[in-house]
Structures are given as C-alpha cells and as structure tokens.
Amino acid sequence: MSARNIGKEIIQGLKEIKAWKRGELKLKTHTVEMPKAADVPAIRKRLGLSQPEFAGFMGVSIGTLRNWEQERREPQGPARALLLVASKQPVAVRAALADAKSVSRSKTRRARAERYPVSTRPKAA
C-alpha cells in the first residue's frame, strides 16, 4: 500500500480550483437524485417497518411521515439524506436498527435491575 501525501493532494486541489476560476479547467460534477415524498412508502416497505417504527427511525412524528407518504409535504435536509441511505443500503439500515434495538433492550433491563434489586423485584405473574 502506498502512503498518501495529503499535502500534495491539497496543493493540487488548490491549483485545480485556480485553473477552474480562470476558465482553464472543467471540474467533474456528480448529480445525486435525492428521494422525494413519493418514494417514502416504497422505502419504508422495503425496510419492512410499520409507520410508527419508520417515523421513530427517521426521528419524525407519525403525522409528518403520513404527510410525506401522501405527498402533502416533502422531506427536507437530513431526512432526505437518511432516506437516501435507507433506499440505497436497506440491509445496512436494518442491521443498524437491529443493533440499536438490542442496545436499547439491554439498557432497559439494566435500568430495571438497578431499580429493583433481586430481593425486591416484583414477581412475574
């Protein structure tokens, strides 16, 4: 593996910017199609999540999610970026959600154990 020279890369980038400003160079551009409200139901269904689960994942209210799904509103900013990740990498998103759920469950168990030491825990019915 060759070592990168970050300093040289930065200087080269600055030279390219100067050349572009003078009109001597055309820079590469990439267009990224961001998900729209019309894409939200398909993304949610591909992840296999209910509306409440998906709203929780997105960090929005169920009402906001429904407004997106019914195309009354468009997702904005970070929500669109998270939708893009969910649409392009659903397996990674499902794995992250599964990890988050297991951490959440273990924290709940730990908190319950701290509140109710073994000798004083309520008996299960």
C-alpha positions as CSV (number, residue, x, y, z in Angstrom):
1,M,0.0,0.0,0.0
2,S,1.4,3.4,-1.0
3,A,1.3,6.2,1.5
4,R,-0.8,9.2,0.5
5,N,0.7,12.7,0.5
6,I,-2.2,14.7,1.8
7,G,-0.2,18.0,1.5
8,K,0.4,17.4,-2.2
9,E,-3.2,16.5,-2.8
10,I,-4.4,19.7,-1.2
11,I,-2.0,21.8,-3.2
12,Q,-3.1,20.0,-6.4
13,G,-6.7,20.7,-5.5
14,L,-6.0,24.4,-4.9
15,K,-4.2,24.6,-8.3
16,E,-7.3,22.9,-9.9
17,I,-9.6,25.5,-8.3
18,K,-7.5,28.4,-9.6
19,A,-7.4,26.9,-13.1
20,W,-11.2,26.4,-12.9
21,K,-11.7,30.1,-11.8
22,R,-9.6,31.2,-14.8
23,G,-11.8,29.1,-17.1
24,E,-8.9,26.7,-18.0
25,L,-10.4,23.6,-16.4
26,K,-13.7,22.0,-16.2
27,L,-14.3,20.2,-12.9
28,K,-16.1,16.8,-12.6
29,T,-19.6,17.1,-11.2
30,H,-21.9,14.4,-10.0
31,T,-25.7,14.7,-9.6
32,V,-27.3,12.7,-6.8
33,E,-31.0,12.0,-7.0
34,M,-32.5,12.6,-3.6
35,P,-35.6,10.7,-2.6
36,K,-38.9,12.6,-2.8
37,A,-42.1,12.2,-0.8
38,A,-43.4,9.8,-3.5
39,D,-40.5,7.4,-2.7
40,V,-41.1,7.2,1.1
41,P,-43.8,4.4,1.1
42,A,-41.6,2.1,-1.0
43,I,-38.5,2.8,1.1
44,R,-40.5,2.1,4.3
45,K,-41.9,-1.1,2.9
46,R,-38.5,-2.3,1.6
47,L,-37.2,-2.0,5.2
48,G,-40.3,-3.9,6.5
49,L,-41.2,-1.2,9.0
50,S,-44.6,0.0,10.2
51,Q,-45.4,3.7,10.0
52,P,-44.7,4.2,13.8
53,E,-41.4,2.2,13.5
54,F,-40.3,4.2,10.4
55,A,-41.3,7.5,12.0
56,G,-39.2,6.6,15.0
57,F,-36.2,5.6,12.8
58,M,-36.5,8.9,10.9
59,G,-36.9,11.0,14.1
60,V,-40.2,12.5,13.0
61,S,-43.8,12.3,14.1
62,I,-46.2,9.8,12.5
63,G,-48.2,12.8,11.2
64,T,-45.1,14.1,9.4
65,L,-44.4,10.6,7.9
66,R,-48.0,10.4,6.7
67,N,-47.8,13.9,5.1
68,W,-44.7,12.6,3.2
69,E,-46.4,9.4,2.2
70,Q,-49.5,11.2,1.0
71,E,-47.2,13.8,-0.8
72,R,-48.7,16.7,1.1
73,R,-45.1,17.6,2.3
74,E,-41.6,16.9,1.0
75,P,-38.9,15.6,3.3
76,Q,-36.1,18.2,3.9
77,G,-32.4,18.3,4.8
78,P,-31.2,15.5,7.0
79,A,-34.4,13.5,6.5
80,R,-33.8,13.3,2.7
81,A,-30.2,12.2,3.3
82,L,-31.3,9.5,5.7
83,L,-34.0,8.4,3.1
84,L,-31.2,8.2,0.5
85,V,-29.2,5.9,2.7
86,A,-32.2,3.8,3.5
87,S,-33.1,3.5,-0.2
88,K,-29.6,2.6,-1.4
89,Q,-28.4,0.5,1.6
90,P,-31.5,-1.1,3.2
91,V,-29.5,-4.1,4.6
92,A,-27.1,-1.7,6.4
93,V,-30.1,0.3,7.8
94,R,-31.8,-2.9,9.0
95,A,-28.6,-4.0,10.7
96,A,-28.2,-0.6,12.4
97,L,-31.8,-0.7,13.6
98,A,-31.3,-4.2,15.0
99,D,-28.2,-3.2,16.8
100,A,-29.9,-0.1,18.2
101,K,-32.9,-2.2,19.4
102,S,-30.6,-4.7,21.2
103,V,-28.7,-1.9,22.9
104,S,-32.0,-0.3,23.9
105,R,-33.3,-3.6,25.4
106,S,-30.1,-4.2,27.4
107,K,-30.2,-0.6,28.8
108,T,-33.9,-1.2,29.8
109,R,-33.0,-4.4,31.5
110,R,-30.1,-2.8,33.3
111,A,-32.2,0.1,34.5
112,R,-34.9,-2.3,35.7
113,A,-32.3,-4.3,37.6
114,E,-30.9,-1.2,39.2
115,R,-34.4,-0.1,40.3
116,Y,-35.4,-3.5,41.7
117,P,-32.5,-5.4,43.2
118,V,-33.1,-9.2,43.0
119,S,-34.5,-9.4,46.6
120,T,-37.2,-6.7,45.9
121,R,-38.1,-7.3,42.3
122,P,-41.9,-7.8,41.7
123,K,-42.7,-11.4,41.0
124,A,-43.7,-12.2,37.4
125,A,-47.3,-13.4,37.0
